[in-house]
Amino acid sequence: RIMPKGYLSLGYDGLQGTAVQWKNMPDTRWRTEFVSQGFALDPWRKTGNQVVILGQLHNDRSLISVMRRYGAANGVKLHYQEIVDQVKKVLGGSRDIHFKAHPYDVKNSKYWVPDGIDKDVSKLKLEEALKGAWVVITINSNAALVAALQGIPVIATDPGSMAWSIASTSLDDVLSPRTPDRQQWANDLAFAQWTRDQVRSGEALRHMLLLDSNMTHPGKHEPAPAPAVSGKCDFGRICGRSRIG
């Protein structure tokens, strides 16, 4: 679930951004389902003193690929530590690094924070943790979408991120993250979100199976391969101990 409570994210043959979904969709569903509820694309943020790293549920299925890349059960922790170490080098002390663990792990007292961060904001609500954010860094957490909608630039380290198409994919970009136009991304995202009533009625299935003659489908999104090597730590290359991306 990415959008308001009660919506389900649907796609074929994959999880989150690795699923086959539609792209180049019109803005109709974005306007009728989400703008009507008060959602908007806030202007990209030009200020902020914190780099906020968003942790994920420690046993989340979306992190299996990270564990496999490191060849270790603690691969996710190693990955987060690499992120902190690399970001600190690039920042050179110009901004603080905050880490927010997943709320379920915090609730169950199973959370961990990397060494070298400036502040653990794990017990804050997401809105509070993002107040002073310059950029958000995530593996593939859907919380990155909340940040992107609020105009906070995103760096994603895994193509499974639903923000991959509008995110930076290199930690070297932490001082100047991408801020592309997000309207097409929002349009496509809206066509991947369906209410339970829309699922029960078959509307969502008709969309997925191309059986609704009232809906056009200009094209589909096949998960893109990792980006080409560019820069010191781009997540399509060997980076430290593992192949990331």
CORZIDA-V168996 format. One record per residue. N is the residue number from 1. PSI is psi in whole degrees, 0 to 359 (none if undefined). BURIAL is b if it has 24 or more other ideal C-beta (glycine too) atoms within 12 Angstrom, else e. Layout:
N:PSI:BURIAL
N:PSI:BURIAL
This chain:
1:129:e
2:316:b
3:204:b
4:162:e
5:137:e
6:354:e
7:146:b
8:144:e
9:124:b
10:142:b
11:169:b
12:140:e
13:46:e
14:174:e
15:133:b
16:233:b
17:350:b
18:351:b
19:152:b
20:122:e
21:171:b
22:147:b
23:172:b
24:35:e
25:156:b
26:172:e
27:9:e
28:311:e
29:323:b
30:316:b
31:313:e
32:327:e
33:326:b
34:313:b
35:324:e
36:339:e
37:7:e
38:2:e
39:147:b
40:163:e
41:98:b
42:149:e
43:147:e
44:135:b
45:134:b
46:359:e
47:175:e
48:140:b
49:357:e
50:143:b
51:117:b
52:118:b
53:126:b
54:116:b
55:165:b
56:163:b
57:128:b
58:333:b
59:25:e
60:138:b
61:331:e
62:349:b
63:1:b
64:320:e
65:326:b
66:316:b
67:320:b
68:322:e
69:323:b
70:346:b
71:30:e
72:149:e
73:332:e
74:24:e
75:325:b
76:318:b
77:318:b
78:320:b
79:313:b
80:321:b
81:321:b
82:319:b
83:311:b
84:313:b
85:316:b
86:317:b
87:320:b
88:320:b
89:316:e
90:319:b
91:324:b
92:31:e
93:5:e
94:338:e
95:155:b
96:153:b
97:121:b
98:148:b
99:130:b
100:112:b
101:163:b
102:137:b
103:328:e
104:321:e
105:324:b
106:315:b
107:322:e
108:9:e
109:39:e
110:12:e
111:158:b
112:150:e
113:145:b
114:159:b
115:149:e
116:359:b
117:160:b
118:333:b
119:136:e
120:114:b
121:26:b
122:331:b
123:0:e
124:153:e
125:157:e
126:316:b
127:320:e
128:317:e
129:333:b
130:357:b
131:317:e
132:21:b
133:133:b
134:320:b
135:152:b
136:136:b
137:132:b
138:160:b
139:290:b
140:27:b
141:139:b
142:347:b
143:338:b
144:333:b
145:323:b
146:315:b
147:313:b
148:320:b
149:327:b
150:2:b
151:14:b
152:120:b
153:153:b
154:139:b
155:124:b
156:140:b
157:5:b
158:133:b
159:348:b
160:353:b
161:134:b
162:352:b
163:8:b
164:319:b
165:341:b
166:3:b
167:158:b
168:151:b
169:11:b
170:135:b
171:340:b
172:344:b
173:8:b
174:332:b
175:343:e
176:66:e
177:158:b
178:144:b
179:65:b
180:170:e
181:136:e
182:0:b
183:315:e
184:322:b
185:315:b
186:320:b
187:313:b
188:320:b
189:319:b
190:326:b
191:359:b
192:2:b
193:126:b
194:144:b
195:164:b
196:322:e
197:322:e
198:329:b
199:315:e
200:322:e
201:344:e
202:355:e
203:316:e
204:319:b
205:321:e
206:321:e
207:313:b
208:327:b
209:7:e
210:32:e
211:358:e
212:107:e
213:348:e
214:2:e
215:133:e
216:149:e
217:89:e
218:333:e
219:172:e
220:160:e
221:114:b
222:134:e
223:129:b
224:150:e
225:166:e
226:151:b
227:162:b
228:159:e
229:129:e
230:114:e
231:183:e
232:323:e
233:68:b
234:137:b
235:33:b
236:14:e
237:177:b
238:127:e
239:102:b
240:238:b
241:346:e
242:164:b
243:118:e
244:125:b
245:none:b
